[in-house]
Amino acid sequence: MKIRAASFNIRNSSAPDGDNAWPVRRKAAVATIEQLDADVVGLQEVLPDQLEYLRWRFPKYQIVGAGRDDGMSAGEHSPVLVRPGDWRIERQETRWLSDDPGTPGSIGWDADLTRIATLVWLRHRNGTTVGVVNTHYDHVGEVAQLQSSRLIARWISGSLPWIVMGDLNATPDSPPLKALVASGLSLAVPLEAGGSWHDFTGAEDHDRIDHLLVTPEWTVTEAAVSHARPDGRIPSDHWPVVATLELG
């Protein structure tokens, strides 16, 4: 039984990006998502107008996740997209990366911004259930990054197979990544696949801060950083990461 999973920070639409602004590159972002050919995709930095566009472009997908500001529609989302096929969303929650995860808008520790994780339970057509966490760690607070990893490690403890994905704003040798690995997760995409953040330069060797991690039940059969440029257009300031995983 296989699942193909991807994580992609699409860069928010309010950023003053000039020639790389969202209206210019949104078709490339959608084409990139399509080219990933993934069963489940976790996106980050998705503002309401972007979410509306994605729902229009992917009408048959299940798309879930709440806004970080109010737990409904306000602010950035970290949505999970599930394409039609073998997997369906059984249940989903949005939690805040803070010491009060159930309070919308709460800010954790030394974080600069409100941060969230979208948790999804997927059921395969054969009845098997797996978990997916899609998240976006704070870009400033080092304590918040580490505590976010500890939170997620607690949330996924148990016997269910899990996939953890997102923009963690941290490299593989950093304390937050080490904490996730120490909890039993492993990095699905090898470092030699290249960097993920490039700030619209198109560089492929900058820092890897976007990650896919998996619990021991999964075997990675293929993994990569996608450097796709549909019609020559860079789709975001991050490259997506993608992996094909086999269970059992």
Disulfide bonds with the S-S distance in Angstrom:
none
